[in-house]
Amino acid sequence: ISRRDVKGLVVETHEREDGVDVKLKVLKGSVIKKPVHMCFGITHEKTMQRIKMDIEIEDGAQASFLSHCILPKSGVRHEMEAAIYIGENAKYSYEEKHIHAFDAKVEVVSKAKVRVGKKGVFKTDFELIRGRVGILEIDYEAAGDEKSIIEMTTRVSGREDDIIKVKETGYLKGEGAKGALATRIAVRQRARAEIYNKMVATAAYARGHVDCKEIIQDKGEAMAIPVVEVKHPRAHVTHEAAIGSVDKKQLETLMARGLSEDEAVELIIEGMLGA
């Protein structure tokens, strides 16, 4: 993308030896109807890439971004750090799709701090769509003002000795604010997952939900810590966490229709991940 490509979108970039600084601004009242596509990647082995993003969605503006991160080589580390501000009555959604090599181990560290103004909307969806995880660390924190909406979703499948760490936190600070944290993780072989999701409601009529589901196969290990805090008598937050193997009844039904056990397990996991 460039700053001249899309009306209402201002883009500034500054290249560094190990990455790039990006400033994105969607101007007040601008509505960008089609998703803005961004692509990041590392084509050399044993390389570090640092991306710093400063994003502002001004009052009344609307935009969605689709980002692909392509990491096909071994020994690479990709770091993303974002500061995001969403103004009053503004809407921002960010889909992050990762493509990794099947036989290469990579490291991905993704961090974001988000502030959502009155009646603003923030939605993010992280998904590994191909390849091995390697080492993944996600740390997102979002705070919402009056009647704002926060939605964060993470979907990842790990295998071999992959390590998955997800930490997502939502603060419902304004009256009537709403939030949802959803995590879908599968670990197979020797992969490990640690999920820490926290929702805090401090204002009247704030509503939140934390939902974590993890499937374990082989010698995989998984841990889920859903934390809910309510600091106002008229706020309400719920949570749900489930860890275990694939559903036996689903497995038997699919195998009765001609699938092998491995094929059935794969299909169940894909269904949970929304593939």
Secondary structure, 3 states (H helix, E strand, C coil): CCCCCCCCEEEEEEEECCEEEEEEEECCCCECCCCEEEEEECCCCCCEEEEEEEEEECCCCEEEEEEEEEECCCCCEEEEEEEEEECCCCEEEEEEEEEECCCCCCEEEEEEEEEECCCCEEEEEEEEEECCCCEEEEEEEEEECCCCEEEEEEEEEECCCCEEEEEEEEEECCCCCEEEEEEEEEECCCCEEEEEEEEEECCCCCEEEEEEEEEECCCCEEEEEEEEEECCCCCEEEEEEEEECCCHHHHHHHHHCCCCHHHHHHHHHHHHHCC
